[in-house]
Amino acid sequence: MNGEDLRELPLSQRKERLKQMIPSELGPILYADHVEENGVALFDKACAMDLEGIVAKGRTAPYREKTLWIKARNPSYSQKKGRAELFETRWR
């Protein structure tokens, strides 16, 4: 960020800096607060909203390319089929 390497900072500090950069109004990028409790309820809500799922990361962990991130996927996600192709063509 502005030439500063933030990868050694804990996730919570990196997210605080990110929050300052992302506009609060709706747009193509939204900031999501860190949820520390009620992960099961959050996952259930994501599934009820037909979202792809949630990702869990350690709050105090520094950034690593191979950091353990746990992705809990919605088994009933309606847009799963063809999703990979969407990103292949749209984001190249």
NUKEZA-751858 format. One record per atom (N, C-alpha, C, O): residue number from 1; residue in one letter; atom name; x, y, z. Coordinates in nm, 3 decimals, decimal comma, always signed. Layout:
% residues N
<seq:NUM	type:a	atom:CA	px:X	py:Y	pz:Z>
...
***
This chain:
% residues 92
<seq:1	type:m	atom:N	px:+0,085	py:-0,116	pz:+0,000>
<seq:1	type:m	atom:CA	px:+0,000	py:+0,000	pz:+0,000>
<seq:1	type:m	atom:C	px:+0,090	py:+0,123	pz:+0,000>
<seq:1	type:m	atom:O	px:+0,163	py:+0,148	pz:+0,096>
<seq:2	type:n	atom:N	px:+0,084	py:+0,199	pz:-0,107>
<seq:2	type:n	atom:CA	px:+0,171	py:+0,316	pz:-0,123>
<seq:2	type:n	atom:C	px:+0,318	py:+0,280	pz:-0,098>
<seq:2	type:n	atom:O	px:+0,391	py:+0,356	pz:-0,035>
<seq:3	type:g	atom:N	px:+0,359	py:+0,163	pz:-0,146>
<seq:3	type:g	atom:CA	px:+0,497	py:+0,119	pz:-0,133>
<seq:3	type:g	atom:C	px:+0,528	py:+0,042	pz:-0,005>
<seq:3	type:g	atom:O	px:+0,639	py:-0,008	pz:+0,010>
<seq:4	type:e	atom:N	px:+0,433	py:+0,032	pz:+0,087>
<seq:4	type:e	atom:CA	px:+0,453	py:-0,040	pz:+0,213>
<seq:4	type:e	atom:C	px:+0,404	py:-0,184	pz:+0,200>
<seq:4	type:e	atom:O	px:+0,291	py:-0,208	pz:+0,157>
<seq:5	type:d	atom:N	px:+0,490	py:-0,278	pz:+0,235>
<seq:5	type:d	atom:CA	px:+0,454	py:-0,419	pz:+0,230>
<seq:5	type:d	atom:C	px:+0,375	py:-0,454	pz:+0,356>
<seq:5	type:d	atom:O	px:+0,429	py:-0,448	pz:+0,467>
<seq:6	type:l	atom:N	px:+0,250	py:-0,491	pz:+0,340>
<seq:6	type:l	atom:CA	px:+0,163	py:-0,519	pz:+0,454>
<seq:6	type:l	atom:C	px:+0,151	py:-0,668	pz:+0,486>
<seq:6	type:l	atom:O	px:+0,078	py:-0,705	pz:+0,578>
<seq:7	type:r	atom:N	px:+0,220	py:-0,751	pz:+0,413>
<seq:7	type:r	atom:CA	px:+0,200	py:-0,895	pz:+0,428>
<seq:7	type:r	atom:C	px:+0,234	py:-0,951	pz:+0,566>
<seq:7	type:r	atom:O	px:+0,180	py:-1,055	pz:+0,604>
<seq:8	type:e	atom:N	px:+0,320	py:-0,887	pz:+0,640>
<seq:8	type:e	atom:CA	px:+0,356	py:-0,936	pz:+0,773>
<seq:8	type:e	atom:C	px:+0,258	py:-0,891	pz:+0,882>
<seq:8	type:e	atom:O	px:+0,261	py:-0,941	pz:+0,994>
<seq:9	type:l	atom:N	px:+0,172	py:-0,796	pz:+0,848>
<seq:9	type:l	atom:CA	px:+0,073	py:-0,750	pz:+0,947>
<seq:9	type:l	atom:C	px:-0,035	py:-0,856	pz:+0,966>
<seq:9	type:l	atom:O	px:-0,064	py:-0,931	pz:+0,873>
<seq:10	type:p	atom:N	px:-0,095	py:-0,862	pz:+1,083>
<seq:10	type:p	atom:CA	px:-0,206	py:-0,954	pz:+1,105>
<seq:10	type:p	atom:C	px:-0,323	py:-0,918	pz:+1,012>
<seq:10	type:p	atom:O	px:-0,338	py:-0,803	pz:+0,971>
<seq:11	type:l	atom:N	px:-0,404	py:-1,017	pz:+0,980>
<seq:11	type:l	atom:CA	px:-0,519	py:-0,997	pz:+0,893>
<seq:11	type:l	atom:C	px:-0,605	py:-0,880	pz:+0,941>
<seq:11	type:l	atom:O	px:-0,651	py:-0,800	pz:+0,860>
<seq:12	type:s	atom:N	px:-0,627	py:-0,871	pz:+1,071>
<seq:12	type:s	atom:CA	px:-0,713	py:-0,764	pz:+1,124>
<seq:12	type:s	atom:C	px:-0,660	py:-0,626	pz:+1,087>
<seq:12	type:s	atom:O	px:-0,739	py:-0,537	pz:+1,055>
<seq:13	type:q	atom:N	px:-0,529	py:-0,607	pz:+1,091>
<seq:13	type:q	atom:CA	px:-0,471	py:-0,477	pz:+1,056>
<seq:13	type:q	atom:C	px:-0,475	py:-0,454	pz:+0,905>
<seq:13	type:q	atom:O	px:-0,499	py:-0,342	pz:+0,860>
<seq:14	type:r	atom:N	px:-0,452	py:-0,558	pz:+0,827>
<seq:14	type:r	atom:CA	px:-0,460	py:-0,544	pz:+0,681>
<seq:14	type:r	atom:C	px:-0,602	py:-0,508	pz:+0,639>
<seq:14	type:r	atom:O	px:-0,623	py:-0,425	pz:+0,550>
<seq:15	type:k	atom:N	px:-0,701	py:-0,571	pz:+0,704>
<seq:15	type:k	atom:CA	px:-0,841	py:-0,542	pz:+0,672>
<seq:15	type:k	atom:C	px:-0,878	py:-0,399	pz:+0,710>
<seq:15	type:k	atom:O	px:-0,956	py:-0,335	pz:+0,640>
<seq:16	type:e	atom:N	px:-0,825	py:-0,349	pz:+0,820>
<seq:16	type:e	atom:CA	px:-0,854	py:-0,211	pz:+0,861>
<seq:16	type:e	atom:C	px:-0,803	py:-0,113	pz:+0,756>
<seq:16	type:e	atom:O	px:-0,869	py:-0,014	pz:+0,725>
<seq:17	type:r	atom:N	px:-0,686	py:-0,140	pz:+0,703>
<seq:17	type:r	atom:CA	px:-0,632	py:-0,053	pz:+0,597>
<seq:17	type:r	atom:C	px:-0,716	py:-0,064	pz:+0,469>
<seq:17	type:r	atom:O	px:-0,743	py:+0,036	pz:+0,403>
<seq:18	type:l	atom:N	px:-0,756	py:-0,186	pz:+0,437>
<seq:18	type:l	atom:CA	px:-0,839	py:-0,209	pz:+0,319>
<seq:18	type:l	atom:C	px:-0,972	py:-0,136	pz:+0,331>
<seq:18	type:l	atom:O	px:-1,021	py:-0,076	pz:+0,235>
<seq:19	type:k	atom:N	px:-1,030	py:-0,141	pz:+0,449>
<seq:19	type:k	atom:CA	px:-1,159	py:-0,075	pz:+0,474>
<seq:19	type:k	atom:C	px:-1,152	py:+0,074	pz:+0,443>
<seq:19	type:k	atom:O	px:-1,248	py:+0,132	pz:+0,393>
<seq:20	type:q	atom:N	px:-1,039	py:+0,135	pz:+0,473>
<seq:20	type:q	atom:CA	px:-1,021	py:+0,278	pz:+0,448>
<seq:20	type:q	atom:C	px:-1,013	py:+0,309	pz:+0,299>
<seq:20	type:q	atom:O	px:-1,042	py:+0,422	pz:+0,258>
<seq:21	type:m	atom:N	px:-0,974	py:+0,212	pz:+0,219>
<seq:21	type:m	atom:CA	px:-0,956	py:+0,234	pz:+0,075>
<seq:21	type:m	atom:C	px:-1,082	py:+0,213	pz:-0,007>
<seq:21	type:m	atom:O	px:-1,097	py:+0,271	pz:-0,115>
<seq:22	type:i	atom:N	px:-1,175	py:+0,130	pz:+0,043>
<seq:22	type:i	atom:CA	px:-1,293	py:+0,093	pz:-0,035>
<seq:22	type:i	atom:C	px:-1,408	py:+0,188	pz:-0,003>
<seq:22	type:i	atom:O	px:-1,443	py:+0,205	pz:+0,114>
<seq:23	type:p	atom:N	px:-1,468	py:+0,248	pz:-0,105>
<seq:23	type:p	atom:CA	px:-1,581	py:+0,338	pz:-0,080>
<seq:23	type:p	atom:C	px:-1,695	py:+0,265	pz:-0,009>
<seq:23	type:p	atom:O	px:-1,716	py:+0,146	pz:-0,030>
<seq:24	type:s	atom:N	px:-1,768	py:+0,337	pz:+0,075>
<seq:24	type:s	atom:CA	px:-1,876	py:+0,275	pz:+0,152>
<seq:24	type:s	atom:C	px:-2,002	py:+0,254	pz:+0,069>
<seq:24	type:s	atom:O	px:-2,084	py:+0,168	pz:+0,103>
<seq:25	type:e	atom:N	px:-2,019	py:+0,329	pz:-0,041>
<seq:25	type:e	atom:CA	px:-2,138	py:+0,309	pz:-0,124>
<seq:25	type:e	atom:C	px:-2,123	py:+0,181	pz:-0,206>
<seq:25	type:e	atom:O	px:-2,013	py:+0,131	pz:-0,228>
<seq:26	type:l	atom:N	px:-2,235	py:+0,130	pz:-0,250>
<seq:26	type:l	atom:CA	px:-2,235	py:+0,006	pz:-0,328>
<seq:26	type:l	atom:C	px:-2,157	py:+0,025	pz:-0,457>
<seq:26	type:l	atom:O	px:-2,168	py:+0,128	pz:-0,523>
<seq:27	type:g	atom:N	px:-2,080	py:-0,075	pz:-0,491>
<seq:27	type:g	atom:CA	px:-2,001	py:-0,072	pz:-0,613>
<seq:27	type:g	atom:C	px:-1,955	py:-0,212	pz:-0,647>
<seq:27	type:g	atom:O	px:-2,005	py:-0,309	pz:-0,591>
<seq:28	type:p	atom:N	px:-1,860	py:-0,224	pz:-0,739>
<seq:28	type:p	atom:CA	px:-1,815	py:-0,357	pz:-0,778>
<seq:28	type:p	atom:C	px:-1,734	py:-0,428	pz:-0,670>
<seq:28	type:p	atom:O	px:-1,721	py:-0,551	pz:-0,673>
<seq:29	type:i	atom:N	px:-1,680	py:-0,352	pz:-0,574>
<seq:29	type:i	atom:CA	px:-1,604	py:-0,411	pz:-0,464>
<seq:29	type:i	atom:C	px:-1,669	py:-0,368	pz:-0,333>
<seq:29	type:i	atom:O	px:-1,695	py:-0,250	pz:-0,312>
<seq:30	type:l	atom:N	px:-1,694	py:-0,464	pz:-0,246>
<seq:30	type:l	atom:CA	px:-1,754	py:-0,435	pz:-0,116>
<seq:30	type:l	atom:C	px:-1,661	py:-0,484	pz:-0,007>
<seq:30	type:l	atom:O	px:-1,596	py:-0,587	pz:-0,021>
<seq:31	type:y	atom:N	px:-1,655	py:-0,411	pz:+0,101>
<seq:31	type:y	atom:CA	px:-1,577	py:-0,451	pz:+0,218>
<seq:31	type:y	atom:C	px:-1,664	py:-0,538	pz:+0,308>
<seq:31	type:y	atom:O	px:-1,779	py:-0,503	pz:+0,334>
<seq:32	type:a	atom:N	px:-1,611	py:-0,648	pz:+0,354>
<seq:32	type:a	atom:CA	px:-1,684	py:-0,735	pz:+0,448>
<seq:32	type:a	atom:C	px:-1,612	py:-0,735	pz:+0,582>
<seq:32	type:a	atom:O	px:-1,493	py:-0,765	pz:+0,589>
<seq:33	type:d	atom:N	px:-1,684	py:-0,701	pz:+0,688>
<seq:33	type:d	atom:CA	px:-1,626	py:-0,705	pz:+0,822>
<seq:33	type:d	atom:C	px:-1,587	py:-0,846	pz:+0,859>
<seq:33	type:d	atom:O	px:-1,643	py:-0,943	pz:+0,808>
<seq:34	type:h	atom:N	px:-1,491	py:-0,857	pz:+0,949>
<seq:34	type:h	atom:CA	px:-1,446	py:-0,986	pz:+0,999>
<seq:34	type:h	atom:C	px:-1,548	py:-1,036	pz:+1,102>
<seq:34	type:h	atom:O	px:-1,583	py:-0,962	pz:+1,194>
<seq:35	type:v	atom:N	px:-1,593	py:-1,157	pz:+1,088>
<seq:35	type:v	atom:CA	px:-1,689	py:-1,217	pz:+1,181>
<seq:35	type:v	atom:C	px:-1,613	py:-1,315	pz:+1,268>
<seq:35	type:v	atom:O	px:-1,552	py:-1,409	pz:+1,216>
<seq:36	type:e	atom:N	px:-1,616	py:-1,296	pz:+1,398>
<seq:36	type:e	atom:CA	px:-1,538	py:-1,382	pz:+1,487>
<seq:36	type:e	atom:C	px:-1,621	py:-1,488	pz:+1,556>
<seq:36	type:e	atom:O	px:-1,565	py:-1,585	pz:+1,608>
<seq:37	type:e	atom:N	px:-1,748	py:-1,473	pz:+1,558>
<seq:37	type:e	atom:CA	px:-1,835	py:-1,571	pz:+1,623>
<seq:37	type:e	atom:C	px:-1,952	py:-1,601	pz:+1,531>
<seq:37	type:e	atom:O	px:-1,974	py:-1,531	pz:+1,432>
<seq:38	type:n	atom:N	px:-2,025	py:-1,703	pz:+1,564>
<seq:38	type:n	atom:CA	px:-2,146	py:-1,738	pz:+1,488>
<seq:38	type:n	atom:C	px:-2,118	py:-1,775	pz:+1,343>
<seq:38	type:n	atom:O	px:-2,196	py:-1,743	pz:+1,254>
<seq:39	type:g	atom:N	px:-2,005	py:-1,842	pz:+1,320>
<seq:39	type:g	atom:CA	px:-1,969	py:-1,882	pz:+1,185>
<seq:39	type:g	atom:C	px:-2,071	py:-1,974	pz:+1,121>
<seq:39	type:g	atom:O	px:-2,097	py:-1,965	pz:+1,001>
<seq:40	type:v	atom:N	px:-2,129	py:-2,063	pz:+1,200>
<seq:40	type:v	atom:CA	px:-2,230	py:-2,155	pz:+1,147>
<seq:40	type:v	atom:C	px:-2,354	py:-2,077	pz:+1,103>
<seq:40	type:v	atom:O	px:-2,411	py:-2,105	pz:+0,997>
<seq:41	type:a	atom:N	px:-2,395	py:-1,981	pz:+1,183>
<seq:41	type:a	atom:CA	px:-2,510	py:-1,898	pz:+1,148>
<seq:41	type:a	atom:C	px:-2,481	py:-1,816	pz:+1,022>
<seq:41	type:a	atom:O	px:-2,568	py:-1,799	pz:+0,937>
<seq:42	type:l	atom:N	px:-2,359	py:-1,765	pz:+1,012>
<seq:42	type:l	atom:CA	px:-2,320	py:-1,689	pz:+0,893>
<seq:42	type:l	atom:C	px:-2,325	py:-1,778	pz:+0,768>
<seq:42	type:l	atom:O	px:-2,375	py:-1,737	pz:+0,664>
<seq:43	type:f	atom:N	px:-2,272	py:-1,899	pz:+0,781>
<seq:43	type:f	atom:CA	px:-2,276	py:-1,992	pz:+0,668>
<seq:43	type:f	atom:C	px:-2,419	py:-2,026	pz:+0,631>
<seq:43	type:f	atom:O	px:-2,453	py:-2,028	pz:+0,512>
<seq:44	type:d	atom:N	px:-2,503	py:-2,052	pz:+0,729>
<seq:44	type:d	atom:CA	px:-2,645	py:-2,082	pz:+0,702>
<seq:44	type:d	atom:C	px:-2,712	py:-1,967	pz:+0,628>
<seq:44	type:d	atom:O	px:-2,790	py:-1,989	pz:+0,535>
<seq:45	type:k	atom:N	px:-2,681	py:-1,843	pz:+0,668>
<seq:45	type:k	atom:CA	px:-2,739	py:-1,725	pz:+0,604>
<seq:45	type:k	atom:C	px:-2,688	py:-1,713	pz:+0,460>
<seq:45	type:k	atom:O	px:-2,764	py:-1,679	pz:+0,369>
<seq:46	type:a	atom:N	px:-2,559	py:-1,739	pz:+0,439>
<seq:46	type:a	atom:CA	px:-2,503	py:-1,734	pz:+0,304>
<seq:46	type:a	atom:C	px:-2,572	py:-1,836	pz:+0,214>
<seq:46	type:a	atom:O	px:-2,603	py:-1,806	pz:+0,098>
<seq:47	type:c	atom:N	px:-2,597	py:-1,954	pz:+0,266>
<seq:47	type:c	atom:CA	px:-2,667	py:-2,057	pz:+0,189>
<seq:47	type:c	atom:C	px:-2,811	py:-2,015	pz:+0,160>
<seq:47	type:c	atom:O	px:-2,860	py:-2,034	pz:+0,049>
<seq:48	type:a	atom:N	px:-2,877	py:-1,958	pz:+0,259>
<seq:48	type:a	atom:CA	px:-3,016	py:-1,913	pz:+0,241>
<seq:48	type:a	atom:C	px:-3,025	py:-1,803	pz:+0,136>
<seq:48	type:a	atom:O	px:-3,127	py:-1,789	pz:+0,069>
<seq:49	type:m	atom:N	px:-2,918	py:-1,723	pz:+0,123>
<seq:49	type:m	atom:CA	px:-2,915	py:-1,616	pz:+0,023>
<seq:49	type:m	atom:C	px:-2,861	py:-1,664	pz:-0,111>
<seq:49	type:m	atom:O	px:-2,842	py:-1,584	pz:-0,202>
<seq:50	type:d	atom:N	px:-2,838	py:-1,794	pz:-0,124>
<seq:50	type:d	atom:CA	px:-2,784	py:-1,854	pz:-0,245>
<seq:50	type:d	atom:C	px:-2,649	py:-1,793	pz:-0,284>
<seq:50	type:d	atom:O	px:-2,621	py:-1,768	pz:-0,402>
<seq:51	type:l	atom:N	px:-2,565	py:-1,771	pz:-0,182>
<seq:51	type:l	atom:CA	px:-2,428	py:-1,727	pz:-0,207>
<seq:51	type:l	atom:C	px:-2,339	py:-1,850	pz:-0,218>
<seq:51	type:l	atom:O	px:-2,378	py:-1,959	pz:-0,176>
<seq:52	type:e	atom:N	px:-2,221	py:-1,832	pz:-0,275>
<seq:52	type:e	atom:CA	px:-2,131	py:-1,944	pz:-0,299>
<seq:52	type:e	atom:C	px:-2,082	py:-2,008	pz:-0,170>
<seq:52	type:e	atom:O	px:-2,060	py:-2,129	pz:-0,165>
<seq:53	type:g	atom:N	px:-2,063	py:-1,929	pz:-0,065>
<seq:53	type:g	atom:CA	px:-2,016	py:-1,981	pz:+0,063>
<seq:53	type:g	atom:C	px:-1,943	py:-1,874	pz:+0,141>
<seq:53	type:g	atom:O	px:-1,964	py:-1,754	pz:+0,118>
<seq:54	type:i	atom:N	px:-1,858	py:-1,917	pz:+0,235>
<seq:54	type:i	atom:CA	px:-1,780	py:-1,823	pz:+0,316>
<seq:54	type:i	atom:C	px:-1,635	py:-1,872	pz:+0,321>
<seq:54	type:i	atom:O	px:-1,607	py:-1,988	pz:+0,292>
<seq:55	type:v	atom:N	px:-1,545	py:-1,782	pz:+0,358>
<seq:55	type:v	atom:CA	px:-1,403	py:-1,815	pz:+0,373>
<seq:55	type:v	atom:C	px:-1,361	py:-1,779	pz:+0,514>
<seq:55	type:v	atom:O	px:-1,393	py:-1,670	pz:+0,563>
<seq:56	type:a	atom:N	px:-1,290	py:-1,869	pz:+0,580>
<seq:56	type:a	atom:CA	px:-1,240	py:-1,845	pz:+0,716>
<seq:56	type:a	atom:C	px:-1,089	py:-1,830	pz:+0,712>
<seq:56	type:a	atom:O	px:-1,018	py:-1,907	pz:+0,646>
<seq:57	type:k	atom:N	px:-1,039	py:-1,729	pz:+0,783>
<seq:57	type:k	atom:CA	px:-0,896	py:-1,701	pz:+0,790>
<seq:57	type:k	atom:C	px:-0,863	py:-1,665	pz:+0,934>
<seq:57	type:k	atom:O	px:-0,948	py:-1,613	pz:+1,007>
<seq:58	type:g	atom:N	px:-0,741	py:-1,690	pz:+0,975>
<seq:58	type:g	atom:CA	px:-0,698	py:-1,655	pz:+1,109>
<seq:58	type:g	atom:C	px:-0,682	py:-1,505	pz:+1,125>
<seq:58	type:g	atom:O	px:-0,612	py:-1,442	pz:+1,046>
<seq:59	type:r	atom:N	px:-0,746	py:-1,446	pz:+1,225>
<seq:59	type:r	atom:CA	px:-0,745	py:-1,301	pz:+1,247>
<seq:59	type:r	atom:C	px:-0,605	py:-1,245	pz:+1,270>
<seq:59	type:r	atom:O	px:-0,576	py:-1,134	pz:+1,226>
<seq:60	type:t	atom:N	px:-0,519	py:-1,319	pz:+1,336>
<seq:60	type:t	atom:CA	px:-0,385	py:-1,269	pz:+1,368>
<seq:60	type:t	atom:C	px:-0,279	py:-1,316	pz:+1,269>
<seq:60	type:t	atom:O	px:-0,161	py:-1,282	pz:+1,285>
<seq:61	type:a	atom:N	px:-0,317	py:-1,391	pz:+1,168>
<seq:61	type:a	atom:CA	px:-0,220	py:-1,450	pz:+1,074>
<seq:61	type:a	atom:C	px:-0,167	py:-1,346	pz:+0,976>
<seq:61	type:a	atom:O	px:-0,242	py:-1,263	pz:+0,925>
<seq:62	type:p	atom:N	px:-0,034	py:-1,350	pz:+0,950>
<seq:62	type:p	atom:CA	px:+0,020	py:-1,266	pz:+0,843>
<seq:62	type:p	atom:C	px:-0,021	py:-1,326	pz:+0,709>
<seq:62	type:p	atom:O	px:-0,066	py:-1,440	pz:+0,703>
<seq:63	type:y	atom:N	px:-0,006	py:-1,249	pz:+0,601>
<seq:63	type:y	atom:CA	px:-0,040	py:-1,299	pz:+0,469>
<seq:63	type:y	atom:C	px:+0,069	py:-1,395	pz:+0,422>
<seq:63	type:y	atom:O	px:+0,188	py:-1,364	pz:+0,432>
<seq:64	type:r	atom:N	px:+0,029	py:-1,507	pz:+0,372>
<seq:64	type:r	atom:CA	px:+0,120	py:-1,604	pz:+0,308>
<seq:64	type:r	atom:C	px:+0,049	py:-1,657	pz:+0,185>
<seq:64	type:r	atom:O	px:-0,073	py:-1,675	pz:+0,186>
<seq:65	type:e	atom:N	px:+0,125	py:-1,682	pz:+0,079>
<seq:65	type:e	atom:CA	px:+0,063	py:-1,735	pz:-0,042>
<seq:65	type:e	atom:C	px:-0,009	py:-1,866	pz:-0,013>
<seq:65	type:e	atom:O	px:-0,113	py:-1,895	pz:-0,073>
<seq:66	type:k	atom:N	px:+0,045	py:-1,944	pz:+0,076>
<seq:66	type:k	atom:CA	px:-0,015	py:-2,073	pz:+0,107>
<seq:66	type:k	atom:C	px:-0,078	py:-2,075	pz:+0,246>
<seq:66	type:k	atom:O	px:-0,078	py:-2,177	pz:+0,315>
<seq:67	type:t	atom:N	px:-0,132	py:-1,959	pz:+0,286>
<seq:67	type:t	atom:CA	px:-0,200	py:-1,949	pz:+0,415>
<seq:67	type:t	atom:C	px:-0,320	py:-2,043	pz:+0,416>
<seq:67	type:t	atom:O	px:-0,386	py:-2,061	pz:+0,314>
<seq:68	type:l	atom:N	px:-0,346	py:-2,100	pz:+0,529>
<seq:68	type:l	atom:CA	px:-0,462	py:-2,188	pz:+0,541>
<seq:68	type:l	atom:C	px:-0,589	py:-2,105	pz:+0,546>
<seq:68	type:l	atom:O	px:-0,619	py:-2,041	pz:+0,647>
<seq:69	type:w	atom:N	px:-0,660	py:-2,107	pz:+0,438>
<seq:69	type:w	atom:CA	px:-0,792	py:-2,045	pz:+0,429>
<seq:69	type:w	atom:C	px:-0,890	py:-2,158	pz:+0,415>
<seq:69	type:w	atom:O	px:-0,869	py:-2,249	pz:+0,334>
<seq:70	type:i	atom:N	px:-0,995	py:-2,155	pz:+0,491>
<seq:70	type:i	atom:CA	px:-1,095	py:-2,260	pz:+0,484>
<seq:70	type:i	atom:C	px:-1,217	py:-2,204	pz:+0,412>
<seq:70	type:i	atom:O	px:-1,280	py:-2,109	pz:+0,458>
<seq:71	type:k	atom:N	px:-1,250	py:-2,264	pz:+0,299>
<seq:71	type:k	atom:CA	px:-1,366	py:-2,220	pz:+0,223>
<seq:71	type:k	atom:C	px:-1,479	py:-2,319	pz:+0,245>
<seq:71	type:k	atom:O	px:-1,467	py:-2,437	pz:+0,210>
<seq:72	type:a	atom:N	px:-1,587	py:-2,271	pz:+0,303>
<seq:72	type:a	atom:CA	px:-1,706	py:-2,355	pz:+0,323>
<seq:72	type:a	atom:C	px:-1,802	py:-2,323	pz:+0,209>
<seq:72	type:a	atom:O	px:-1,858	py:-2,214	pz:+0,203>
<seq:73	type:r	atom:N	px:-1,821	py:-2,418	pz:+0,121>
<seq:73	type:r	atom:CA	px:-1,903	py:-2,397	pz:+0,002>
<seq:73	type:r	atom:C	px:-2,048	py:-2,439	pz:+0,025>
<seq:73	type:r	atom:O	px:-2,076	py:-2,539	pz:+0,091>
<seq:74	type:n	atom:N	px:-2,136	py:-2,362	pz:-0,031>
<seq:74	type:n	atom:CA	px:-2,279	py:-2,391	pz:-0,027>
<seq:74	type:n	atom:C	px:-2,306	py:-2,507	pz:-0,122>
<seq:74	type:n	atom:O	px:-2,289	py:-2,492	pz:-0,243>
<seq:75	type:p	atom:N	px:-2,347	py:-2,623	pz:-0,071>
<seq:75	type:p	atom:CA	px:-2,369	py:-2,739	pz:-0,159>
<seq:75	type:p	atom:C	px:-2,487	py:-2,720	pz:-0,254>
<seq:75	type:p	atom:O	px:-2,499	py:-2,792	pz:-0,353>
<seq:76	type:s	atom:N	px:-2,574	py:-2,624	pz:-0,225>
<seq:76	type:s	atom:CA	px:-2,692	py:-2,600	pz:-0,309>
<seq:76	type:s	atom:C	px:-2,679	py:-2,475	pz:-0,395>
<seq:76	type:s	atom:O	px:-2,778	py:-2,427	pz:-0,450>
<seq:77	type:y	atom:N	px:-2,559	py:-2,421	pz:-0,407>
<seq:77	type:y	atom:CA	px:-2,537	py:-2,297	pz:-0,481>
<seq:77	type:y	atom:C	px:-2,586	py:-2,312	pz:-0,624>
<seq:77	type:y	atom:O	px:-2,537	py:-2,396	pz:-0,698>
<seq:78	type:s	atom:N	px:-2,682	py:-2,229	pz:-0,663>
<seq:78	type:s	atom:CA	px:-2,749	py:-2,245	pz:-0,792>
<seq:78	type:s	atom:C	px:-2,665	py:-2,203	pz:-0,912>
<seq:78	type:s	atom:O	px:-2,694	py:-2,242	pz:-1,024>
<seq:79	type:q	atom:N	px:-2,561	py:-2,124	pz:-0,890>
<seq:79	type:q	atom:CA	px:-2,481	py:-2,076	pz:-1,002>
<seq:79	type:q	atom:C	px:-2,348	py:-2,148	pz:-1,015>
<seq:79	type:q	atom:O	px:-2,258	py:-2,102	pz:-1,086>
<seq:80	type:k	atom:N	px:-2,335	py:-2,262	pz:-0,948>
<seq:80	type:k	atom:CA	px:-2,208	py:-2,335	pz:-0,949>
<seq:80	type:k	atom:C	px:-2,169	py:-2,379	pz:-1,090>
<seq:80	type:k	atom:O	px:-2,054	py:-2,361	pz:-1,130>
<seq:81	type:k	atom:N	px:-2,263	py:-2,434	pz:-1,163>
<seq:81	type:k	atom:CA	px:-2,233	py:-2,482	pz:-1,298>
<seq:81	type:k	atom:C	px:-2,201	py:-2,363	pz:-1,388>
<seq:81	type:k	atom:O	px:-2,278	py:-2,267	pz:-1,396>
<seq:82	type:g	atom:N	px:-2,088	py:-2,369	pz:-1,455>
<seq:82	type:g	atom:CA	px:-2,046	py:-2,263	pz:-1,545>
<seq:82	type:g	atom:C	px:-1,975	py:-2,147	pz:-1,477>
<seq:82	type:g	atom:O	px:-1,932	py:-2,053	pz:-1,544>
<seq:83	type:r	atom:N	px:-1,963	py:-2,151	pz:-1,345>
<seq:83	type:r	atom:CA	px:-1,901	py:-2,040	pz:-1,270>
<seq:83	type:r	atom:C	px:-1,755	py:-2,021	pz:-1,308>
<seq:83	type:r	atom:O	px:-1,710	py:-1,907	pz:-1,326>
<seq:84	type:a	atom:N	px:-1,680	py:-2,129	pz:-1,320>
<seq:84	type:a	atom:CA	px:-1,537	py:-2,119	pz:-1,354>
<seq:84	type:a	atom:C	px:-1,519	py:-2,054	pz:-1,491>
<seq:84	type:a	atom:O	px:-1,429	py:-1,972	pz:-1,510>
<seq:85	type:e	atom:N	px:-1,604	py:-2,089	pz:-1,585>
<seq:85	type:e	atom:CA	px:-1,593	py:-2,033	pz:-1,719>
<seq:85	type:e	atom:C	px:-1,619	py:-1,882	pz:-1,717>
<seq:85	type:e	atom:O	px:-1,557	py:-1,807	pz:-1,793>
<seq:86	type:l	atom:N	px:-1,710	py:-1,837	pz:-1,631>
<seq:86	type:l	atom:CA	px:-1,738	py:-1,695	pz:-1,620>
<seq:86	type:l	atom:C	px:-1,612	py:-1,619	pz:-1,583>
<seq:86	type:l	atom:O	px:-1,583	py:-1,515	pz:-1,643>
<seq:87	type:f	atom:N	px:-1,537	py:-1,669	pz:-1,486>
<seq:87	type:f	atom:CA	px:-1,416	py:-1,600	pz:-1,443>
<seq:87	type:f	atom:C	px:-1,306	py:-1,615	pz:-1,544>
<seq:87	type:f	atom:O	px:-1,225	py:-1,523	pz:-1,561>
<seq:88	type:e	atom:N	px:-1,300	py:-1,728	pz:-1,612>
<seq:88	type:e	atom:CA	px:-1,198	py:-1,748	pz:-1,715>
<seq:88	type:e	atom:C	px:-1,209	py:-1,643	pz:-1,823>
<seq:88	type:e	atom:O	px:-1,108	py:-1,587	pz:-1,866>
<seq:89	type:t	atom:N	px:-1,330	py:-1,616	pz:-1,869>
<seq:89	type:t	atom:CA	px:-1,348	py:-1,522	pz:-1,981>
<seq:89	type:t	atom:C	px:-1,357	py:-1,378	pz:-1,934>
<seq:89	type:t	atom:O	px:-1,311	py:-1,288	pz:-2,005>
<seq:90	type:r	atom:N	px:-1,413	py:-1,354	pz:-1,820>
<seq:90	type:r	atom:CA	px:-1,439	py:-1,218	pz:-1,775>
<seq:90	type:r	atom:C	px:-1,315	py:-1,148	pz:-1,719>
<seq:90	type:r	atom:O	px:-1,302	py:-1,027	pz:-1,733>
<seq:91	type:w	atom:N	px:-1,227	py:-1,220	pz:-1,656>
<seq:91	type:w	atom:CA	px:-1,118	py:-1,156	pz:-1,583>
<seq:91	type:w	atom:C	px:-0,981	py:-1,178	pz:-1,644>
<seq:91	type:w	atom:O	px:-0,880	py:-1,160	pz:-1,577>
<seq:92	type:r	atom:N	px:-0,976	py:-1,216	pz:-1,769>
<seq:92	type:r	atom:CA	px:-0,844	py:-1,231	pz:-1,834>
<seq:92	type:r	atom:C	px:-0,792	py:-1,101	pz:-1,883>
<seq:92	type:r	atom:O	px:-0,683	py:-1,095	pz:-1,940>
***
